[in-house]
């Protein structure tokens, strides 16, 4: 079995090292990761200019490349390059991200979006995250990466990816894994606006999600805060079905 791994924290991040090491026990690993930090790049792709990449030594991999591009670039170009060489990728894994990707976070996440690049190609894809930007505990996420594999294989061509989030705790302190849904997350953003001559600079230096009192018991952020790891299925269906029916009514009324 061949697995392609990418992330958004960069090729130097501890999370991707641990993921490659774990998955190399059961598969051939091909790694394409950004050459530096690319968090919150969502599904951005590089168009109209070159993307440079170079081969690097990386334990646990058949081959690894540092890519001067976005997380989604890494998966897109990785699949293309390997396919040109006759190497078929069976699964895409992204992460392990340093920081949770919960509910609204998935809209910003390079980790989740790069995994979705695999989904677009009909390949089973899994995104993994540890809920701390200073993450140090990856054992449980690695365990889940292996445990979810057989189920993930059944999701080919489903249009969905699997997203797993774990608390940044030793594995023995995590209460277990719960299947959850996503909701909207509120942010407490702190911004700085500075003047630099005629220019102005806008800088966001922190943000966090705020737990809602009225959240259902099976919302990912709430469950994670209770000490559980979470797993959910993510599908990018952008249709507003109720809105479409309203539009049909507007059209029937003669507009």
Secondary structure, DSSP 8 states (H G I E B T S, - for coil): -EEEEE-SS-TT-HHHHHHHHHHTTTSEEEEEEESS--TT-TT----SS---EEEE--TT-SEEEEESS-HHHHHHHHHHHHHHTT----EEEEEEEES---TTHHHH-HHHHHHHHHHHTT-EEEEEEES-TT----HHHHHHHHHTHHHHHTTTTSSEEEEEEE-SS-GGG---EEE-B----EE--EEEEEEETTEEEEEEEE--EE--TT--TTBHHHHHHTT-EEEEEEE-----HHHHHHHHHHHHTT-
